[in-house]
Structure formats: structure tokens, C-alpha cells
Amino acid sequence: MATSSPNPTKVTPLAADRNEWRWGFTPQAEIWNGRFAMIGFVAALLTEYFSGQGVLHFYNLMHTVTNTVVR
């Protein structure tokens, strides 16, 4: 006769599982989203620091807004 355990052992996720690339709204995806956001924020700060102008001006995206005359 087979006996079953009333309390199965709980398997905890490994650190490698948290860093695994998964699609959808998963904790792993949110971790990667935060990492990429931090990289983008640092890149924007470095662009502003070394160029002496804002990111939108650096990529010439604010040119049409700042030079447009509203009548």
C-alpha cells in the first residue's frame, strides 16, 4: 500500500529561475523591465552630461517644438 505525505515539500525557486527570460506579466519579466529601465535612465543622464543638452534636444526631437511660432 502506498502512503502519501500530508505535507508535500515546498520547492523554492532558485536565483537562476528569477533571472530566466520569460514573456508576459511574470516576476521575471518585471525584474528585466526594471534592469532595462535603469540602463536607459543612466544612458539618458550620461547623454545630458557629456553633450550639455537634454536628450530630446540631442536627438533633435525638440527642434520642431522650440522653433515653431504659434499664431
Biopython code that builds the backbone (N, CA, C, O; Angstrom):
import numpy as np
from Bio.PDB.StructureBuilder import StructureBuilder

atoms = [
    (1, "MET", "N", (0.839, -1.160, 0.000)),
    (1, "MET", "CA", (0.000, 0.000, 0.000)),
    (1, "MET", "C", (0.897, 1.240, 0.000)),
    (1, "MET", "O", (1.850, 1.322, 0.775)),
    (2, "ALA", "N", (0.588, 2.203, -0.873)),
    (2, "ALA", "CA", (1.375, 3.424, -0.978)),
    (2, "ALA", "C", (0.833, 4.457, -0.006)),
    (2, "ALA", "O", (-0.377, 4.641, 0.119)),
    (3, "THR", "N", (1.738, 5.118, 0.669)),
    (3, "THR", "CA", (1.316, 6.172, 1.587)),
    (3, "THR", "C", (1.703, 7.512, 0.991)),
    (3, "THR", "O", (2.766, 7.660, 0.388)),
    (4, "SER", "N", (0.836, 8.468, 1.167)),
    (4, "SER", "CA", (1.140, 9.803, 0.672)),
    (4, "SER", "C", (1.446, 10.715, 1.847)),
    (4, "SER", "O", (0.878, 10.575, 2.930)),
    (5, "SER", "N", (2.333, 11.630, 1.618)),
    (5, "SER", "CA", (2.740, 12.553, 2.662)),
    (5, "SER", "C", (1.687, 13.657, 2.782)),
    (5, "SER", "O", (1.281, 14.228, 1.771)),
    (6, "PRO", "N", (1.241, 13.963, 3.995)),
    (6, "PRO", "CA", (0.225, 15.016, 4.135)),
    (6, "PRO", "C", (0.777, 16.410, 3.828)),
    (6, "PRO", "O", (0.020, 17.298, 3.437)),
    (7, "ASN", "N", (2.063, 16.609, 3.996)),
    (7, "ASN", "CA", (2.685, 17.906, 3.733)),
    (7, "ASN", "C", (3.776, 17.733, 2.682)),
    (7, "ASN", "O", (4.914, 17.408, 3.022)),
    (8, "PRO", "N", (3.445, 17.945, 1.417)),
    (8, "PRO", "CA", (4.495, 17.810, 0.403)),
    (8, "PRO", "C", (5.547, 18.899, 0.590)),
    (8, "PRO", "O", (5.255, 20.001, 1.055)),
    (9, "THR", "N", (6.756, 18.562, 0.220)),
    (9, "THR", "CA", (7.828, 19.540, 0.376)),
    (9, "THR", "C", (7.646, 20.675, -0.610)),
    (9, "THR", "O", (7.268, 20.466, -1.763)),
    (10, "LYS", "N", (7.914, 21.844, -0.151)),
    (10, "LYS", "CA", (7.769, 23.044, -0.978)),
    (10, "LYS", "C", (9.104, 23.344, -1.649)),
    (10, "LYS", "O", (10.140, 23.414, -0.987)),
    (11, "VAL", "N", (9.073, 23.516, -2.950)),
    (11, "VAL", "CA", (10.290, 23.793, -3.709)),
    (11, "VAL", "C", (10.402, 25.301, -3.876)),
    (11, "VAL", "O", (9.501, 25.939, -4.420)),
    (12, "THR", "N", (11.493, 25.864, -3.414)),
    (12, "THR", "CA", (11.708, 27.298, -3.552)),
    (12, "THR", "C", (12.421, 27.582, -4.864)),
    (12, "THR", "O", (13.273, 26.800, -5.287)),
    (13, "PRO", "N", (12.085, 28.685, -5.507)),
    (13, "PRO", "CA", (12.745, 28.997, -6.779)),
    (13, "PRO", "C", (14.211, 29.353, -6.577)),
    (13, "PRO", "O", (14.574, 30.006, -5.599)),
    (14, "LEU", "N", (15.012, 28.935, -7.474)),
    (14, "LEU", "CA", (16.434, 29.246, -7.423)),
    (14, "LEU", "C", (16.683, 30.638, -7.967)),
    (14, "LEU", "O", (15.815, 31.206, -8.629)),
    (15, "ALA", "N", (17.845, 31.193, -7.702)),
    (15, "ALA", "CA", (18.193, 32.512, -8.221)),
    (15, "ALA", "C", (18.234, 32.493, -9.747)),
    (15, "ALA", "O", (17.939, 33.499, -10.392)),
    (16, "ALA", "N", (18.601, 31.347, -10.322)),
    (16, "ALA", "CA", (18.637, 31.243, -11.779)),
    (16, "ALA", "C", (17.237, 31.347, -12.361)),
    (16, "ALA", "O", (17.069, 31.873, -13.461)),
    (17, "ASP", "N", (16.230, 30.858, -11.651)),
    (17, "ASP", "CA", (14.851, 30.958, -12.134)),
    (17, "ASP", "C", (14.373, 32.403, -12.152)),
    (17, "ASP", "O", (13.588, 32.786, -13.019)),
    (18, "ARG", "N", (14.837, 33.200, -11.208)),
    (18, "ARG", "CA", (14.422, 34.604, -11.181)),
    (18, "ARG", "C", (15.022, 35.388, -12.335)),
    (18, "ARG", "O", (14.440, 36.381, -12.770)),
    (19, "ASN", "N", (16.173, 34.963, -12.840)),
    (19, "ASN", "CA", (16.826, 35.663, -13.937)),
    (19, "ASN", "C", (16.466, 35.085, -15.299)),
    (19, "ASN", "O", (16.932, 35.580, -16.325)),
    (20, "GLU", "N", (15.653, 34.059, -15.318)),
    (20, "GLU", "CA", (15.271, 33.432, -16.586)),
    (20, "GLU", "C", (14.377, 34.374, -17.377)),
    (20, "GLU", "O", (13.548, 35.091, -16.816)),
    (21, "TRP", "N", (14.562, 34.358, -18.692)),
    (21, "TRP", "CA", (13.791, 35.233, -19.571)),
    (21, "TRP", "C", (12.436, 34.596, -19.843)),
    (21, "TRP", "O", (12.371, 33.520, -20.438)),
    (22, "ARG", "N", (11.364, 35.236, -19.422)),
    (22, "ARG", "CA", (10.005, 34.748, -19.640)),
    (22, "ARG", "C", (9.145, 35.880, -20.146)),
    (22, "ARG", "O", (9.324, 37.031, -19.748)),
    (23, "TRP", "N", (8.214, 35.559, -21.022)),
    (23, "TRP", "CA", (7.302, 36.550, -21.593)),
    (23, "TRP", "C", (6.050, 36.660, -20.743)),
    (23, "TRP", "O", (5.668, 35.711, -20.057)),
    (24, "GLY", "N", (5.407, 37.831, -20.790)),
    (24, "GLY", "CA", (4.162, 38.040, -20.069)),
    (24, "GLY", "C", (4.386, 38.794, -18.775)),
    (24, "GLY", "O", (5.489, 39.254, -18.481)),
    (25, "PHE", "N", (3.315, 38.908, -18.012)),
    (25, "PHE", "CA", (3.381, 39.623, -16.742)),
    (25, "PHE", "C", (3.809, 38.652, -15.643)),
    (25, "PHE", "O", (2.993, 38.167, -14.859)),
    (26, "THR", "N", (5.086, 38.391, -15.613)),
    (26, "THR", "CA", (5.653, 37.490, -14.613)),
    (26, "THR", "C", (6.668, 38.263, -13.785)),
    (26, "THR", "O", (7.157, 39.303, -14.224)),
    (27, "PRO", "N", (6.987, 37.778, -12.609)),
    (27, "PRO", "CA", (8.017, 38.456, -11.810)),
    (27, "PRO", "C", (9.358, 38.562, -12.541)),
    (27, "PRO", "O", (10.080, 39.546, -12.379)),
    (28, "GLN", "N", (9.687, 37.547, -13.344)),
    (28, "GLN", "CA", (10.941, 37.586, -14.091)),
    (28, "GLN", "C", (10.924, 38.727, -15.115)),
    (28, "GLN", "O", (11.920, 39.429, -15.291)),
    (29, "ALA", "N", (9.790, 38.900, -15.783)),
    (29, "ALA", "CA", (9.683, 39.970, -16.773)),
    (29, "ALA", "C", (9.787, 41.339, -16.114)),
    (29, "ALA", "O", (10.377, 42.257, -16.683)),
    (30, "GLU", "N", (9.224, 41.483, -14.930)),
    (30, "GLU", "CA", (9.303, 42.758, -14.228)),
    (30, "GLU", "C", (10.727, 43.047, -13.753)),
    (30, "GLU", "O", (11.147, 44.204, -13.730)),
    (31, "ILE", "N", (11.460, 42.025, -13.379)),
    (31, "ILE", "CA", (12.865, 42.218, -12.993)),
    (31, "ILE", "C", (13.662, 42.719, -14.195)),
    (31, "ILE", "O", (14.439, 43.666, -14.073)),
    (32, "TRP", "N", (13.471, 42.083, -15.363)),
    (32, "TRP", "CA", (14.181, 42.517, -16.563)),
    (32, "TRP", "C", (13.740, 43.909, -16.996)),
    (32, "TRP", "O", (14.564, 44.699, -17.458)),
    (33, "ASN", "N", (12.457, 44.222, -16.856)),
    (33, "ASN", "CA", (11.963, 45.547, -17.197)),
    (33, "ASN", "C", (12.644, 46.610, -16.338)),
    (33, "ASN", "O", (13.028, 47.665, -16.844)),
    (34, "GLY", "N", (12.793, 46.340, -15.066)),
    (34, "GLY", "CA", (13.479, 47.276, -14.180)),
    (34, "GLY", "C", (14.945, 47.446, -14.530)),
    (34, "GLY", "O", (15.480, 48.552, -14.456)),
    (35, "ARG", "N", (15.592, 46.361, -14.908)),
    (35, "ARG", "CA", (17.005, 46.441, -15.290)),
    (35, "ARG", "C", (17.188, 47.294, -16.541)),
    (35, "ARG", "O", (18.075, 48.146, -16.596)),
    (36, "PHE", "N", (16.342, 47.059, -17.547)),
    (36, "PHE", "CA", (16.445, 47.849, -18.782)),
    (36, "PHE", "C", (16.090, 49.312, -18.539)),
    (36, "PHE", "O", (16.674, 50.199, -19.162)),
    (37, "ALA", "N", (15.147, 49.574, -17.647)),
    (37, "ALA", "CA", (14.796, 50.955, -17.315)),
    (37, "ALA", "C", (15.975, 51.672, -16.647)),
    (37, "ALA", "O", (16.235, 52.841, -16.931)),
    (38, "MET", "N", (16.676, 50.975, -15.769)),
    (38, "MET", "CA", (17.851, 51.576, -15.116)),
    (38, "MET", "C", (18.958, 51.873, -16.124)),
    (38, "MET", "O", (19.620, 52.907, -16.040)),
    (39, "ILE", "N", (19.155, 50.966, -17.074)),
    (39, "ILE", "CA", (20.162, 51.192, -18.118)),
    (39, "ILE", "C", (19.783, 52.399, -18.964)),
    (39, "ILE", "O", (20.636, 53.228, -19.278)),
    (40, "GLY", "N", (18.510, 52.506, -19.335)),
    (40, "GLY", "CA", (18.049, 53.652, -20.129)),
    (40, "GLY", "C", (18.171, 54.961, -19.379)),
    (40, "GLY", "O", (18.538, 55.980, -19.965)),
    (41, "PHE", "N", (17.869, 54.950, -18.098)),
    (41, "PHE", "CA", (17.972, 56.171, -17.303)),
    (41, "PHE", "C", (19.416, 56.632, -17.182)),
    (41, "PHE", "O", (19.696, 57.825, -17.298)),
    (42, "VAL", "N", (20.333, 55.706, -16.953)),
    (42, "VAL", "CA", (21.756, 56.059, -16.870)),
    (42, "VAL", "C", (22.256, 56.550, -18.224)),
    (42, "VAL", "O", (23.057, 57.483, -18.285)),
    (43, "ALA", "N", (21.795, 55.934, -19.305)),
    (43, "ALA", "CA", (22.196, 56.389, -20.644)),
    (43, "ALA", "C", (21.705, 57.807, -20.903)),
    (43, "ALA", "O", (22.429, 58.609, -21.494)),
    (44, "ALA", "N", (20.488, 58.132, -20.472)),
    (44, "ALA", "CA", (19.964, 59.486, -20.645)),
    (44, "ALA", "C", (20.772, 60.490, -19.825)),
    (44, "ALA", "O", (21.075, 61.581, -20.306)),
    (45, "LEU", "N", (21.119, 60.127, -18.597)),
    (45, "LEU", "CA", (21.923, 61.029, -17.765)),
    (45, "LEU", "C", (23.307, 61.260, -18.365)),
    (45, "LEU", "O", (23.797, 62.389, -18.380)),
    (46, "LEU", "N", (23.938, 60.196, -18.858)),
    (46, "LEU", "CA", (25.258, 60.347, -19.465)),
    (46, "LEU", "C", (25.192, 61.169, -20.752)),
    (46, "LEU", "O", (26.104, 61.946, -21.035)),
    (47, "THR", "N", (24.136, 61.010, -21.525)),
    (47, "THR", "CA", (23.965, 61.811, -22.738)),
    (47, "THR", "C", (23.853, 63.287, -22.392)),
    (47, "THR", "O", (24.482, 64.127, -23.035)),
    (48, "GLU", "N", (23.056, 63.605, -21.380)),
    (48, "GLU", "CA", (22.919, 65.000, -20.973)),
    (48, "GLU", "C", (24.219, 65.552, -20.401)),
    (48, "GLU", "O", (24.555, 66.712, -20.641)),
    (49, "TYR", "N", (24.942, 64.747, -19.657)),
    (49, "TYR", "CA", (26.182, 65.211, -19.036)),
    (49, "TYR", "C", (27.252, 65.509, -20.081)),
    (49, "TYR", "O", (27.894, 66.558, -20.036)),
    (50, "PHE", "N", (27.443, 64.591, -21.014)),
    (50, "PHE", "CA", (28.527, 64.759, -21.983)),
    (50, "PHE", "C", (28.173, 65.688, -23.138)),
    (50, "PHE", "O", (29.072, 66.273, -23.741)),
    (51, "SER", "N", (26.893, 65.841, -23.463)),
    (51, "SER", "CA", (26.534, 66.713, -24.584)),
    (51, "SER", "C", (26.189, 68.128, -24.129)),
    (51, "SER", "O", (26.255, 69.062, -24.928)),
    (52, "GLY", "N", (25.826, 68.298, -22.870)),
    (52, "GLY", "CA", (25.476, 69.620, -22.375)),
    (52, "GLY", "C", (24.077, 70.051, -22.751)),
    (52, "GLY", "O", (23.724, 71.216, -22.571)),
    (53, "GLN", "N", (23.279, 69.148, -23.263)),
    (53, "GLN", "CA", (21.897, 69.470, -23.621)),
    (53, "GLN", "C", (21.012, 68.271, -23.280)),
    (53, "GLN", "O", (21.503, 67.169, -23.035)),
    (54, "GLY", "N", (19.704, 68.507, -23.271)),
    (54, "GLY", "CA", (18.777, 67.436, -22.941)),
    (54, "GLY", "C", (18.755, 66.350, -24.004)),
    (54, "GLY", "O", (19.226, 66.544, -25.125)),
    (55, "VAL", "N", (18.204, 65.211, -23.635)),
    (55, "VAL", "CA", (18.176, 64.066, -24.544)),
    (55, "VAL", "C", (17.346, 64.379, -25.787)),
    (55, "VAL", "O", (17.749, 64.027, -26.896)),
    (56, "LEU", "N", (16.197, 65.033, -25.623)),
    (56, "LEU", "CA", (15.354, 65.339, -26.779)),
    (56, "LEU", "C", (16.020, 66.342, -27.710)),
    (56, "LEU", "O", (15.872, 66.250, -28.928)),
    (57, "HIS", "N", (16.745, 67.293, -27.152)),
    (57, "HIS", "CA", (17.496, 68.230, -27.995)),
    (57, "HIS", "C", (18.679, 67.533, -28.658)),
    (57, "HIS", "O", (19.010, 67.837, -29.804)),
    (58, "PHE", "N", (19.314, 66.612, -27.958)),
    (58, "PHE", "CA", (20.454, 65.891, -28.513)),
    (58, "PHE", "C", (20.048, 65.103, -29.755)),
    (58, "PHE", "O", (20.773, 65.084, -30.750)),
    (59, "TYR", "N", (18.892, 64.457, -29.691)),
    (59, "TYR", "CA", (18.413, 63.688, -30.840)),
    (59, "TYR", "C", (17.581, 64.530, -31.803)),
    (59, "TYR", "O", (16.956, 64.001, -32.722)),
    (60, "ASN", "N", (17.579, 65.844, -31.584)),
    (60, "ASN", "CA", (16.897, 66.814, -32.443)),
    (60, "ASN", "C", (15.397, 66.541, -32.537)),
    (60, "ASN", "O", (14.801, 66.718, -33.599)),
    (61, "LEU", "N", (14.795, 66.118, -31.453)),
    (61, "LEU", "CA", (13.355, 65.895, -31.421)),
    (61, "LEU", "C", (12.599, 67.117, -30.927)),
    (61, "LEU", "O", (11.398, 67.233, -31.170)),
    (62, "MET", "N", (13.270, 68.024, -30.246)),
    (62, "MET", "CA", (12.629, 69.242, -29.755)),
    (62, "MET", "C", (12.816, 70.404, -30.717)),
    (62, "MET", "O", (12.320, 71.502, -30.463)),
    (63, "HIS", "N", (13.519, 70.180, -31.810)),
    (63, "HIS", "CA", (13.779, 71.259, -32.758)),
    (63, "HIS", "C", (12.484, 71.838, -33.309)),
    (63, "HIS", "O", (12.348, 73.059, -33.391)),
    (64, "THR", "N", (11.542, 71.005, -33.682)),
    (64, "THR", "CA", (10.297, 71.493, -34.270)),
    (64, "THR", "C", (9.407, 72.155, -33.236)),
    (64, "THR", "O", (8.633, 73.044, -33.590)),
    (65, "VAL", "N", (9.484, 71.766, -31.996)),
    (65, "VAL", "CA", (8.635, 72.344, -30.962)),
    (65, "VAL", "C", (9.173, 73.705, -30.530)),
    (65, "VAL", "O", (8.391, 74.643, -30.374)),
    (66, "THR", "N", (10.468, 73.841, -30.336)),
    (66, "THR", "CA", (11.021, 75.093, -29.814)),
    (66, "THR", "C", (11.126, 76.165, -30.888)),
    (66, "THR", "O", (11.143, 77.351, -30.559)),
    (67, "ASN", "N", (11.197, 75.789, -32.161)),
    (67, "ASN", "CA", (11.329, 76.788, -33.228)),
    (67, "ASN", "C", (10.016, 77.047, -33.956)),
    (67, "ASN", "O", (10.018, 77.754, -34.964)),
    (68, "THR", "N", (8.916, 76.514, -33.494)),
    (68, "THR", "CA", (7.633, 76.728, -34.126)),
    (68, "THR", "C", (6.986, 77.982, -33.544)),
    (68, "THR", "O", (6.926, 78.153, -32.327)),
    (69, "VAL", "N", (6.509, 78.844, -34.413)),
    (69, "VAL", "CA", (5.840, 80.060, -33.978)),
    (69, "VAL", "C", (4.344, 79.806, -34.021)),
    (69, "VAL", "O", (3.794, 79.423, -35.054)),
    (70, "VAL", "N", (3.693, 80.024, -32.885)),
    (70, "VAL", "CA", (2.234, 79.839, -32.823)),
    (70, "VAL", "C", (1.577, 81.164, -33.116)),
    (70, "VAL", "O", (1.892, 82.171, -32.481)),
    (71, "ARG", "N", (0.653, 81.177, -34.083)),
    (71, "ARG", "CA", (-0.040, 82.430, -34.447)),
    (71, "ARG", "C", (-1.493, 82.344, -34.142)),
    (71, "ARG", "O", (-2.231, 83.300, -34.381)),
]
sb = StructureBuilder()
sb.init_structure("model")
sb.init_model(0)
sb.init_chain("A")
sb.init_seg("    ")
for serial, (resi, resn, name, xyz) in enumerate(atoms, 1):
    if name == "N":
        sb.init_residue(resn, " ", resi, " ")
    sb.init_atom(name, np.array(xyz, "f"), 0.0, 1.0, " ", f" {name:<3s}", serial, name[0])
structure = sb.get_structure()
